[in-house]
């Protein structure tokens, strides 16, 4: 099992939106960064655990825990010319973008980025690194457990 942190702008898709979905399951579509795509396509498996993270907001931080419930498959938004995620270079025979499905396990109280930065045990966490803009990052098992102990 692997552990991940996946960011979402709450103006686009919040923990409340996630909790309101049927079966609390979402296709994590719209990722248009190759490294993040590769994490989903090549490394994520059913059962992997995910910290759901609000970014680009007043109080960024971890808001919930989810589980990968379906492995990577082509992101259908790349084929939809009306979608903001449309990619004219993608085709059904040669998709460029993939997504996994996540199921919300539980909401948690906000663990803010400010709080995460206060712990020496988390100093190497990728989301805390200067210049990190990836929407998906791996989380070390020791970091995962440390954060769970903060709950």
Secondary structure, 3 states (H helix, E strand, C coil): CCEEEEEEECCCCCHHHHHHCHHHEEECCCCCCHHHHHHHHHHCCCCCEEEEEEECCCCCEEEEEEEEEEEEEECHHHHCCCCCCCCCCCCCCCCCCEEEEEEEEEEEEEEEHHHHHCCHHHCCCHHHCCCCCCCEEEECHHHHHHHHHHC
